Amino acid sequence: MTARRSLWLACVLAGVVLVAAAVRVGCSGAAALRQGREAIDSGRLDEGIDRLGQAARWYLPVLGAHRVAREELLAVAARFEEQGDASRALASLRHVRGAILGSRWLTVPDADLLAQAEGRIAPLMARQDAALRGGEALDAAGHLALLRRDATPSAGRSAGVVLLFLAWVGVLMGTAWRAVGADGRVRWNRLALWGPVSLVLLASWLLVLARL
């Protein structure tokens, strides 16, 4: 098999995997959204919240029912707040927040919905906290500050770590392929050319990893 044919085969296989993943996300998200709506309408509120939460988590950047599910959870939470059901309102809002934070990558998808959810979670938590701890409780601003505290590594640095690691592995494998002949002899001129590049990439990867 030629190198060009191998490349085309790898691209086709990658395309099949991506299409399968997209179909899985789309179908599963739509099914969970439908089940959540049906459960809410039939009075199975806790099940409906959980199903909508599942739909909110089936995420691909340009595909899926995640945005609709997150918006419906916000609307459901508003109805629970009007009815005085703070527990279910909080559960709905936390599903929105968890789904968005769980689908972060280089950016935060649906950042506007995240801000809404956190802004509404904070006063609900403050009321619960006041009922439990009285004067020692945090106010809504304090809870909002805790919700927005982000201890996760920088998305850019995390991406850099992954890219540097892949580059190092690629150069290392390429060096081994080029520097060792079919007869098992080492081609020192090629090793001297690509070996230092591999070492620089390894050192860069370890340095960025240590600073995450």
Buried (B, 14 or more C-beta within 10 A) or exposed (E): EEEEEEEEEEEEEEEEEEEEEBEEBBEBBBBBBEBBBEBBEEEBBEBBBBBBBBBBBBBBEEBBBBBBBBBBBBEBBBBBBEEEBBEBBBBBBBBBBBBBBEBBEEEBBBEEBBEBBBBBBBBBBBBBBBEEEEEEBBEBEBBBEEBEEEEEEEEEEBEBBEEBBEBBBEBBEBBEEEBBEEEEEEEEEBBEEBBEBBEEBBEBBBEBBEEE
